[in-house]
Amino acid sequence: MNDIPILERRRIEAMILKHVLDVITERSGREEAEAVIGETCSRSAIEQGKAMAEGLDHAPTLSDFADILPNWTKEDALQIETLVTEPEQMDFNVTRCRYAEMYKEMGLGDIGHLLSCNRDGDFCVGYNPEIKLDRTQTIMKGASHCDFRYKMK
C-alpha cells in the first residue's frame, strides 16, 4: 500500500466511504454519518502517523516531517509555496490541492475536509504530539490557499 500515491489512496478510500456515508445517513442521519466518517479518518491519520514515526530511531522532528512531505505532494497532488523551514517551525501555503479537486469531481466536496484536511493535524498526534498544526483556511472550504503553520511545542 505504501507504493500507492496518497492521492490515489484517498480516492480509493473516498469511493468506499461515500457508500458508508450514504448508509449511515439513511439509518441515523447526516450529522451522525459525518461524525462517523470524521472519527474514522481521524483514527486512520493517527495510526498512519504512528507507523511513520516507528521507522525512526528518535522522536520525529519538523526536519523529519519535511522529509516525508513528498508522500503527500507526489504526482503534483499539492502545489506548495514554502515560507519558513526551520528546526522549530515549518510554514507553507498550498496553492493548488488536487485532493479538493478530486473530492469535488466525486461529488464529495462537502465532506472533503473530513476525508483529508482534518487528517493533517491528527497525523501529528500519532507522528509526534509535540508538532502542532495551525491552519486558518483551506482550499477545500473555498479559500484561495491553505495556510499550514507547523511548530514544535
FISEMAR-934764 format. One record per residue (C-alpha): residue number from 1; residue in three letters; x, y, z. Coordinates in Angstrom, 2 decimals. Layout:
# residues N
NODE,NUM,ALA,X,Y,Z
...
END
This chain:
# residues 153
NODE,1,MET,0.00,0.00,0.00
NODE,2,ASN,2.98,2.33,0.59
NODE,3,ASP,3.77,2.27,-3.13
NODE,4,ILE,0.39,3.82,-3.95
NODE,5,PRO,0.50,7.64,-4.02
NODE,6,ILE,-1.57,9.13,-1.19
NODE,7,LEU,-3.79,10.97,-3.69
NODE,8,GLU,-4.78,7.62,-5.22
NODE,9,ARG,-5.17,6.04,-1.79
NODE,10,ARG,-7.55,8.83,-0.76
NODE,11,ARG,-9.56,8.34,-3.99
NODE,12,ILE,-9.99,4.63,-3.24
NODE,13,GLU,-10.92,5.34,0.38
NODE,14,ALA,-13.42,8.01,-0.71
NODE,15,MET,-15.12,5.61,-3.12
NODE,16,ILE,-15.86,3.29,-0.20
NODE,17,LEU,-16.53,5.98,2.41
NODE,18,LYS,-19.12,7.58,0.10
NODE,19,HIS,-21.22,4.43,0.44
NODE,20,VAL,-20.63,4.30,4.20
NODE,21,LEU,-21.76,7.94,4.41
NODE,22,ASP,-24.92,7.13,2.45
NODE,23,VAL,-25.80,4.09,4.59
NODE,24,ILE,-25.26,5.88,7.90
NODE,25,THR,-27.20,8.91,6.61
NODE,26,GLU,-30.15,6.64,5.74
NODE,27,ARG,-30.06,4.90,9.14
NODE,28,SER,-29.06,7.65,11.54
NODE,29,GLY,-29.00,11.00,9.72
NODE,30,ARG,-26.37,13.13,8.05
NODE,31,GLU,-24.92,14.56,11.27
NODE,32,GLU,-24.15,11.09,12.62
NODE,33,ALA,-22.78,9.98,9.24
NODE,34,GLU,-20.35,12.89,9.11
NODE,35,ALA,-19.32,12.29,12.74
NODE,36,VAL,-18.53,8.63,11.99
NODE,37,ILE,-16.61,9.46,8.80
NODE,38,GLY,-14.68,12.19,10.62
NODE,39,GLU,-13.77,9.91,13.53
NODE,40,THR,-12.80,7.10,11.18
NODE,41,CYS,-10.44,9.31,9.17
NODE,42,SER,-9.01,10.80,12.37
NODE,43,ARG,-8.15,7.37,13.77
NODE,44,SER,-6.63,6.38,10.43
NODE,45,ALA,-4.45,9.51,10.36
NODE,46,ILE,-3.20,8.96,13.92
NODE,47,GLU,-2.37,5.34,13.08
NODE,48,GLN,-0.53,6.43,9.92
NODE,49,GLY,1.45,9.00,11.92
NODE,50,LYS,2.48,6.35,14.45
NODE,51,ALA,3.53,3.96,11.68
NODE,52,MET,5.70,6.60,10.02
NODE,53,ALA,7.29,7.55,13.35
NODE,54,GLU,8.17,3.93,14.11
NODE,55,GLY,10.62,3.94,11.23
NODE,56,LEU,12.83,6.46,13.05
NODE,57,ASP,15.20,5.87,15.95
NODE,58,HIS,14.20,9.17,17.59
NODE,59,ALA,11.11,11.30,18.14
NODE,60,PRO,10.22,12.82,14.76
NODE,61,THR,11.17,16.45,14.22
NODE,62,LEU,9.94,19.01,11.72
NODE,63,SER,13.00,18.13,9.62
NODE,64,ASP,11.80,14.53,9.55
NODE,65,PHE,8.33,15.76,8.66
NODE,66,ALA,9.75,17.85,5.80
NODE,67,ASP,11.48,14.70,4.53
NODE,68,ILE,8.19,12.77,4.31
NODE,69,LEU,6.12,15.66,2.91
NODE,70,PRO,6.74,14.45,-0.67
NODE,71,ASN,4.46,11.49,0.14
NODE,72,TRP,1.50,13.92,0.03
NODE,73,THR,2.74,16.02,-2.90
NODE,74,LYS,3.57,13.07,-5.16
NODE,75,GLU,2.14,13.31,-8.68
NODE,76,ASP,1.66,17.06,-8.22
NODE,77,ALA,-1.12,16.39,-5.69
NODE,78,LEU,-0.26,19.63,-3.89
NODE,79,GLN,1.47,22.75,-5.13
NODE,80,ILE,3.32,24.29,-2.22
NODE,81,GLU,4.80,27.71,-1.60
NODE,82,THR,7.41,27.31,1.17
NODE,83,LEU,7.61,30.24,3.59
NODE,84,VAL,9.71,29.06,6.56
NODE,85,THR,11.76,25.92,7.13
NODE,86,GLU,13.49,25.96,10.50
NODE,87,PRO,14.06,23.32,13.18
NODE,88,GLU,11.19,24.64,15.32
NODE,89,GLN,8.87,25.95,12.59
NODE,90,MET,7.69,24.98,9.11
NODE,91,ASP,5.26,27.26,7.28
NODE,92,PHE,3.92,26.81,3.78
NODE,93,ASN,0.88,27.58,1.70
NODE,94,VAL,-0.82,25.08,-0.56
NODE,95,THR,-1.79,26.97,-3.70
NODE,96,ARG,-3.33,24.02,-5.55
NODE,97,CYS,-4.92,20.95,-3.99
NODE,98,ARG,-5.77,18.05,-6.25
NODE,99,TYR,-7.35,16.32,-3.23
NODE,100,ALA,-10.00,19.06,-3.14
NODE,101,GLU,-10.43,18.88,-6.92
NODE,102,MET,-10.82,15.10,-6.79
NODE,103,TYR,-13.42,15.14,-4.00
NODE,104,LYS,-15.46,17.78,-5.83
NODE,105,GLU,-15.37,15.68,-9.01
NODE,106,MET,-16.56,12.68,-6.96
NODE,107,GLY,-19.45,14.71,-5.51
NODE,108,LEU,-17.81,14.66,-2.06
NODE,109,GLY,-16.57,18.24,-1.86
NODE,110,ASP,-18.85,18.93,1.10
NODE,111,ILE,-17.04,16.31,3.22
NODE,112,GLY,-13.56,16.65,1.75
NODE,113,HIS,-12.40,18.28,4.97
NODE,114,LEU,-13.35,15.07,6.81
NODE,115,LEU,-11.64,12.85,4.24
NODE,116,SER,-8.37,14.79,4.02
NODE,117,CYS,-7.97,18.20,5.67
NODE,118,ASN,-8.78,17.13,9.21
NODE,119,ARG,-6.25,14.31,8.87
NODE,120,ASP,-3.35,16.79,8.80
NODE,121,GLY,-3.45,17.74,12.48
NODE,122,ASP,-4.45,14.22,13.51
NODE,123,PHE,-1.41,12.80,11.72
NODE,124,CYS,0.78,14.87,14.08
NODE,125,VAL,-0.94,13.30,17.11
NODE,126,GLY,0.42,9.92,16.05
NODE,127,TYR,3.68,11.11,14.47
NODE,128,ASN,4.81,13.41,17.29
NODE,129,PRO,2.30,15.17,19.56
NODE,130,GLU,4.90,17.92,20.09
NODE,131,ILE,4.29,19.04,16.49
NODE,132,LYS,1.32,21.39,16.35
NODE,133,LEU,-0.51,22.47,13.20
NODE,134,ASP,-2.30,25.79,12.98
NODE,135,ARG,-4.33,26.35,9.85
NODE,136,THR,-6.99,29.00,9.42
NODE,137,GLN,-8.20,28.26,5.90
NODE,138,THR,-8.29,25.59,3.22
NODE,139,ILE,-8.93,25.38,-0.49
NODE,140,MET,-11.40,22.60,0.36
NODE,141,LYS,-13.56,25.15,2.20
NODE,142,GLY,-13.28,27.75,-0.59
NODE,143,ALA,-10.15,29.74,0.32
NODE,144,SER,-7.56,30.76,-2.26
NODE,145,HIS,-4.93,28.66,-0.44
NODE,146,CYS,-4.34,26.52,2.63
NODE,147,ASP,-2.10,28.07,5.28
NODE,148,PHE,-0.09,25.33,7.01
NODE,149,ARG,1.82,26.52,10.09
NODE,150,TYR,3.67,23.78,11.96
NODE,151,LYS,5.56,24.40,15.21
NODE,152,MET,7.30,22.29,17.77
NODE,153,LYS,5.61,22.81,21.15
END
